[in-house]
Amino acid sequence: MVQTILCVALEVKPESAAVLTRLVHDLRQDFDAREDAELGNFPAIQTGIPSAHFLSICLFRHTSYDPLLVIEANFDGPPGPFWSQFERTFGEERLRALLRCCKEPRDNTAALFRAVTARGSRAPVAPYLEARTHWPSASHQGNRGLSRDRIRDEQKLALALEAELDGDPGYRAMAPSAIHARLRERVAPGFPWLDAPAPARIPGREDWLDVIRLGLFGAILLAALLLPGALLHTALGVPLYLSVVAVLAVIAALALRGTGGWKGLLPRRSAAAKRPPEEKPSDNSRIFAALALAVLGAPLLLFLLPALGHLLLVLAGRAEIGELLPLLGRVVTAALWGIAGLVPIAFGLAWLVRHNERRDAPQDLPPIDPATLDEIVRREDRVTQNHMASLVLVRPGIMRSLVIRAGHRGLHLFLRVLPTARKGFLGSMRTVHFAHWSFLDNGSRLVFLSNFDHSWASYLDDFIEKAHGGLTIAWGSSVGFPRTSWLFREGAADGRKFKAYALASRAVSRFWYSAYPYLTVDRIERHAEIAARFRAPALSDEEAAKWLRLL
């Protein structure tokens, strides 16, 4: 099941911000007024965009930039059909009115914008929205691989099973296996999709592509670190190369010592953080496979450019193809010598990281607009789920840009193969449905959009306690973020400062749609497990007893 996460960010004319706010409010009111007893809230979206899990429209305001309109979408399938359904459901003229409040872009989408917003225009809006798409730099999917229709179908099945059990007291005297058999006899005919095997949540091809992407990312990073040492070894020879490496390592180590050395790098693991004895170890085979791919792939990546140059010489008649294999041996040897060069490089990079972190200026008490806060609070906790939209500025500098982009890419790829994340959970957190970060404006701004269970405060508490390292990697290079240490230490672990920072960056979710507003991530996974075991023609008493406990 291909699932897509994206957002569209559009600059708003400052003088049109109030008009745009009213248009979004009217849009929400119109959809809200069409409540249906069976489909629930926003039935027009339920039927008009059958692939949508979550949709939101937010308007960000800040003294450092003009207003920004952000449309977020999480849906099944490719973007093309989705945008066509989005345009048809929301209405061309309504969307056109929103776009007329926005600035004309200065890139290659300007012609599309003029065609869409011209007076009396009949040009479709969907192509422009699709052209303005921003893809996630890092993302997480709870309940990965479960389509919207499958989630709703399995919810209906669970409700039907519960109603059948509650409506017949005779089940209380039956053995678990007999209960399962009778429920199949009475309930299963109403759900014909149970007769077909459940589709794979993560197809094998997608599964191994995730491993290959993570391995390739690691190989590129390792090759970049090995390259300076490999080139220096080739240019200087072994004795002089080792001398230069030793001198550079001493200089970098002394510079690093001036920043406090490696203190604070290794995390302290408390007894409470250890895995409980009864918890089964995770299957980390994919992570190990990606690591092996990175280690083996780095020398091959270093070999590609020399090999390409050699092949060009072969085509020019100035070299022999048989010399390619000895060339590979020389490149691999140079790469192995490049390992010695990792010492000064590691010390040097560590010094740069600590130097930047020590000079960063965190914002301990960021300004929070009381009116915005009041509006956010009034819109939250109306259903089981909530929405968060945050926009922050990114610190300038080449080092910062490299760190945050590499950190986001690595975090995204790692979450794709992390065993718990593949099962729908973010570590031990079971509250995130869809969440993603995206860079805007040449990487100068970072937007975060999340759909989660329960209240905002408990959601952040979960992150602070269980995933503050990932949050610090993702947000640590943004302006005003709590002081970090070694890219992933401290930062979001300071709960009070991080909450204040996150709250100050939030915008009101003026339009927010959920296809299943009363379902938690955990409940969706339980429904999937109920359906999977209900498909079995028969269960033993022990298996059926475990299954019944899920209901």
ZIKALIN-V6421 format. One record per pair of residues at least 12 apart in sequence whose C-alpha atoms are under 6 Angstrom apart, sorted by sequence separation. I is the first residue (numbers start at 1). J is the second residue. If there is no record, write none. Layout:
# ZIKALIN-V6421
i: <I	I>
j: <J	J>
This chain:
# ZIKALIN-V6421
i: <58	436	57	436	57	435	473	56	435	473	56	112	434	472	55	100	434	55	433	54	433	469	472	54	432	472	53	431	53	431	52	51	468	51	468	303	464	299	49	87	48	84	83	394	393	394	393	392	392	12	391	12	145	391	11	145	390	10	390	10	389	9	389	9	388	8	388	8	387	7	387	7	386	386	408	6	385	453	385	5	384	385	4	384	4	3	3	3	2	215	219	223	214	215	218	222	215	216	219	211	215	219	395	394	395	394	395	16	393	394	393	12	13	12	13	431	11	12	430	11	430	253	53	249	252	256	248	252	230	230	230	229	226	229	391	390	390	363	389	362	389	362	362	362	8	8	7	8	7	6	6	376	385	364	384	368	1	214	138	137	139	138	144	143	142	142	142	142	141	141	140	140	139	139	138	138	136	137	136	137	136	194	177	177	177	176	177	176	176	154	60	58	58	57	56	56	55	55	54	54	53	53	28>
j: <70	448	70	449	71	449	487	71	450	488	72	128	450	488	72	117	451	73	451	73	452	488	491	74	452	492	74	452	75	453	75	75	492	76	493	331	493	332	85	126	89	126	126	444	444	445	445	445	446	67	446	68	201	447	68	202	447	68	448	69	448	69	449	70	449	70	450	71	450	71	451	72	451	452	474	73	452	520	453	74	453	454	74	454	75	75	76	77	77	290	294	298	290	291	294	298	293	294	297	290	294	298	477	477	478	478	479	101	478	479	479	101	102	102	103	521	102	103	521	103	522	347	148	344	347	351	344	348	334	335	338	338	338	341	505	505	506	480	506	480	507	481	482	483	132	133	133	134	134	134	135	508	517	497	518	504	145	413	408	408	412	412	424	424	424	425	432	433	433	434	434	435	435	436	436	437	436	437	437	438	438	535	539	540	541	541	544	544	545	527	507	509	510	511	511	512	512	513	513	514	514	515	511>
